[in-house]
């Protein structure tokens, strides 16, 4: 690797940092926002969930076509600029309608950064370097999530101490984004590499997909359940700690910032490491067994809201978040290994769209609605735990069915092969 290529991956990691930073910016401020604007939990859930998840899903295919045809460096500069500007504009929203507009623009532009970065990494680096470079870029996103929580809580306390409010804190949060926008001007567009030629035809790929579709659907269901838990925890953990344990904003910000950083790094390391280990030693069957075990462990860890103290609740939540991130990472890796090479892009695009839809558009309102059913806003913690436990159990069941189906398929294929040899 040259210094130029190292600088390029640094810039791409910064773009991913902004994606996580902008997406998470209002999470540590949402309780102050809710009280200031007299919003309900359902409205807060809409701000962080469906208003982002639905447009992202609808724009996935047009964005993919644009990535394949446009100058991606300029596209990324535009997306980062829009995300930072919309995040700053949120501080000046005076009612719920204005909040919806600014958060929709900020969220959609921030999440659109991800596929652009992946495309640039693929053309900037040789195949044997891409995995590590994607990991570097993803860590940038994780750092952005953590920064938003850590800085948001501290800045809110500082703003309130000087007669300010969440608007002041959110305005200050925009400062790092301006620096990243300027650095994006140094990003260069690499030449597009030709797609590697394979021996499998499109017709053959569709036929292979037809035979593996049941396994892929079961794996996808398990991944989506895990992502529902992840999405719910990221959005509702701060209000839970505030209402259930009366934790201060700066304490919550520090916990969520450091905890998300640890879980966001440790989860992929566990999931990716186990996926590679299983691929070397036992294949898909062993990977599915580990997925069942990891998802099952996530269920008891998700009872964090029933813990007696803030410390115990914090520890359990981070364990649950780490396990679910590990499950999602391992599951996605397994899907990539199972789908036909010629249709991998299409299959993964559909999976990512489904993940965003359920984690952003379904998980947040699911928790807030259940909280209302249980008795009101003070029940948000218990509602969050119930949703996360159910999601972990759903993920466990989906992977269990996938493993059983896989074993039956392998057994049937072996019997067929034995019968053919005997007949011959």
N, C-alpha and C positions, 0 to 999 in steps of 0.2 A: 504493500500500500504506500502511496505517495502522500506528501503533506497536503497536496490539493484534495485528494480523495478523503483524507481525514477531516479536513475543514468542511467538505461538503456534507459528510455524515453528521458533523457537529451542527451545521445549519438545519439539516433535516430533523435532528433530535430537538432543536429549539422550536421548530414548527410544531412538532408533536407535543412539546411542552405547552405551547399556547392552546393546542386542542384540549388538553386536559385541564389547563388553568381556567380557560373561559367557560368550559362546560361545567366546572365545579364552583365557579366564583361565588354564586349566591348561596350555596349550601351552608356555609358557616354563618351567613347573615339572615337566613330565611325566617328564623323565629322573630328577629327584630323587624323584618319586613312585614311579616304577618300581623304583628301587633300595631305597627305604624299605619298600615293601610287597611286594617280591619278585615283581613282576608281569612277565609276558612282553610282548613287543611286540604279540602278537595281542590280549592283554587291553587294552593301551593303545589299540590301534586300535578295539576295540569301544567303549571309553569315549567316544571322540571321533567315532565314525562311526555304525554301525548303531543304537546305543542312542538316538541322536537322530534320525537320518534316517528310520528306519522309522515311529516314532510321528508325526513331523511329516507324513509322507505320508498316514498313515491319518486324521489329524485335519484335513486341509486343507479338505475339504468342510464338516464341521460348524463349523469356525472361520469359514468364509466365510458360512454362514447366520447365525451369531451376530453377525458384524460388520454384517450387513444389518438386524438386528432390535434389537440391544441398544444401550445408551448406550456409545459407543466411548471416550469420555474415561475413564469408570469402568473399562471393560474394559482399557484401556491401563495405567491405574494399577495394576490387579490383576496384570497380566502382568509389569510392571516390578518390582513388589514381590515376586512369587513368584520371578522370575529372580534378583534380588539375594539373597533369603533362601536359596534353594537353593545359590547359589554360595558363600555363607558357610558353609552346612552341610557342604559338601564338605570343608572343613578339619577336620571332626570325624569323618569316615568312618574306620573302623578296619579294614575289610576290603573286598574287591573288590565284594561284593554291595551294601554301603552306598554305595560309590563309584558303582556303576551307577545306583542309585536317585536319588541327588542330582544326578548329571550329566544323567540323562534329564529330570528336572523342570526343571533350569536351562536345558538346551539347547532343549527344546520350547517353554518359555515365552518364551525370548529370541527364537527364530525366529518365534514367533507375533506378535511385536511388529510385524514388517515389514508384513503386509497391513493391519493396523489403522492404521498410520501412513499408508499409501498412501490408504486410504479417507478419513481425516480431511483429508489434503492436498487431495483432490479436492473436498471440500465447503467447505473454508476459503478456497479461492482460485479465481478465474476461470480458464477454460480456457487463456487466453494466458499465465498465470503458473505453471501446474502443472508444466511441464517443469523450469523453474528451481528450483522449490520441492522437487521430488523429488530434484534434484541436491544441494541443500543438505542434505536429510535423509540421503541416501546418504553424503555426506561425513562426516556424524556417525557413521555405522556404521564407516566406514573409520578415523576417528580413534579410535573405541573399540577396534578390533582392534589398532591401533598402540600405544595406551596400555597395553593388557594385556601386550603383549610387552615394552615398554620398562620399565614399572613392575615387572612380574613378575621379570625378570632382576635388576634392581637390588635389589628387596626380598628376593629369595632370598639374594643375597650378604650383605646387611645382616643378615638373620635368622641365617644360618650364622655370622656373625662374633660374634653374641651368643647362641650356644648354642641357636639356634632351627633350624627346618627348613622344608620346603615348607608345612606347616600354618600356621606363623606368617606366612609371606609371603602365603598365600592369605587369611588372616584380615584382614591389612592391606589387601589389594586390595579388600575389600568396602566400605571407607570412602566412596569416591566414589559408589557406588550408593545409599547412604543419603541423600545430598544430593539426588540425582536423584529418588528416591521422593517426597521432600517437595515438590520443585518440580512434580511431576506433579499435585499437588492444585490447581494454578493452571490446568490445562488445561481448556478449555471445549468442550462438544459443539456443533458448528455445526448449523444446520438442513440436512436432507438435500435436495439439489437433485434435481429430477426428471430422469430419464434423457432425453437429447435424442431427439426423435422422428425416425426415419429413414424413407426410402421403401422400403427393402428388407424383405421379409417374412422370417419365420423359415424358411419353406420354401425361399425363394430363397437364404438364407444357407447352408443345409445343402447345397443344390445347388452353390453356389460352392465350399464346402469340399470337396465330393467331387472337384471338378476340380483343386483345388490341394493335395490331401492328400499326394501324393507329394513335391512340393517342400517342404511343411511338415515332413514326416517326415525328409527328408534334412537340412534346416536344423537340426532339433532334434537329430539325431544328431551333427552337427558341434559344436553348442553343448555338448551333454552330454560329449563327449570333452574339450573345452576345460575344462569344469568339473571333470572327473575330475583333470586335471593341477593345477588350482588347489587343489582340496581336498587332494590328496596333498602338495603343496608346503607349504601352510599348516600341516599337522599334523606332517609328518615332517622339515621343514627343520632344526628345532632339534636333534633327536637326531642328524641327519646331521652337522651342524657340530661337535657335541660328540664324537662317536665317530670320525669320519673325520679331523677337523682339530684335535681336542683344544682347542677354543675354550672360553673361560670363560663362565659363565652370563650375566654382565653384558654381555660383548661380543656374545653371541648375541642377548640381549634388545634391545640397542641396534640391532643390524643388522636384526632382524626388525621391530622397531617402526618405525624410520625407513624401511626398505625397503618395508614393506607400505603405509605412508602414501604414499610416492612412487608406487609401482606402482598403488595403489588409486585415486589421483587421475589419474595419467597414462594408465592403461589406458582408463578410461571416456572421457577427453578424446579419445584417439586413435580409439577405436571409435565414439563418438558423432559426432565431427567427420567421420570418413570416411563414416559412414552418411548424414549430412546432405548432404555433398558429392556422394556418388554419387546420392542421390535427386534432387538438382538438375541433375546433368550427364549421368548415364548410366543411372539407374534400377537395377533389380534385377540386371541382367547385370553392370554394373560393380561393384556392391557384392559380388557373389559372387566376382568376380575378386580384389578386395582381400582378401576373407576367405581365399581359397586362399593368397595370398601371405603374409599374416600368420601363418596357421596353420603354413605350411611353414617360416617363419623360426623358429618356436617349437621345432622339432625339434632343430636343432644347439645352440640355447641351452640346451636341457634336459639337455645332457651335463655339467652343472655338477659333479656328483659325481666326475667323472674329471679335474677341474682339479687342477694341481699344488699350488696354494696356497689358503689361506682367502680371500684377496682376490679371486682369479680366480673361485673357486666362488661367492662372494657376488655378484659382478657378473653372472655368467651366470644365476644363479637369479633375480635381480631383473629381468633382461631377459626371461627366460622367463615370469615371473609377469605382467609388464606386457603382453606380447604375448597371453597367454592370456586375461587380463581384457579386453583390447581386442577379441579375437575374440568372447568371450561377449557383451559389450555390443553390438557391431555385429550379431551374429547375432540377438539378442533384438529389437533395433530392426527388423531386416528381417522377422522373423516377425510383429511387430505390424503392419507395413505390408501383409503378404501375406494374413493371415487376414481373413475377413469381419467387418465391423463388429459385426453382431448376435451373433457368436459369439466375439468377441475375449476376453471375460472367461473363458469356459470353456476356450478353447484355451490362454491364458496360465496359467491355474491348473494345468492338466494339465502344461504344460511346466515350471513352477516346481517342482511336486511331483517330476517326473522328475529335475530338476537336483539337488534336495536328496537324493533317494534315492541317486543315483549318486555325488555328490560327498562325501556323509557316510557312506553305508552300504556303498558298494562300494570307493571309492578307498583309504581307510585300511587295511582288512584286505588288500587286494590287494598293497600294498607290503610289509606285514609277512610275509605268506605267501611272497612271492617272495624276501624277505630270508632266510627260513629255508631255502628251496630252494637259494639261492646259497651258504649256508654259516653262517648265524647272524646274531646281532644286529649284528655289526660290518659286515655287508654292507648295512645299511639305506640308505646313501647311493647305492650302485650300483643297488639295487632301486628307489629313488625315481626316479633318472634314467631307468632303463629304462621304468618305467610312464609317466613324463611324455613321453618320446620317442614311445612307442607311441600315447599319447593325442593328441599333436600331429599325428602322421602319420594317425591315424584321422580327426581333424578335417579335415585337408587333403583326404583322400580323399572324405569326405562332402560337403564344399563343392564339390569338383571335379565329383562326380556331380550335385549340385544345379545347378551352372552349365550342365553339358551338357544336363541334362533341360530346364532353362529355355529354352536356346537352341533345342532341338528343338521345344518346345511353341510358342514364338513363331513359329518357321519354319512349323510345321504350321498355326497359326492364320492366318498371312499367306497361305499357299497356298490355304487354304479360302476366305478372303475374296476372293482374286484369282479363284478358280474361280467363285465366286458372281457376281461382277461380270461376268465373261466370259459366263456362261450367260445373264445378264439382257440 
